[in-house]
Structure formats: structure tokens, C-alpha cells
């Protein structure tokens, strides 16, 4: 995947890239990691919707995995 980012670009992420990233998907996890690194290096940013956050935390909440919910919340607060 080749994506050229200009300084101060804004990228929208849907739910799937975050799942790939957090679960270290063997096919896409590294690609998303590289994309996030490129975003930070180019002084760019990413945005997502609150719905994405809800979709991410639904299963961990059902499983009582508050540690995972906290991990996701921390990521979105500090990135």
C-alpha cells in the first residue's frame, strides 16, 4: 500500500483498521502501524467516529475485559 501524505493531512479511519492494528493482524497490522507512524512523522492527524469507538469496545465489554477497553480509551485520548 502506497499512500503519500502531505504535511497536515487528515486521514479518516473506519473501524477495521483499528481492529487490524490492535489485534496485530498478520496481513494488515504492520501496514496500519506504518501508516500511523507516517501520520505522526508528517505532522498529520487521523480522525474517526464515536461509532468506531463503540464498535471497538462492545465485544471486550461483553467479555468483561475492562483492560482492553482501557487500552482503547487510552489510545484515543493520547493519539
Secondary structure, 3 states (H helix, E strand, C coil): CCCCCCCCCEEECCHHHHHHHHCCCCCCHHHHHHHHHHHHHCCCEEECCHHHHHHHHHHHHHCCCHHHHHHHHHHHHHC
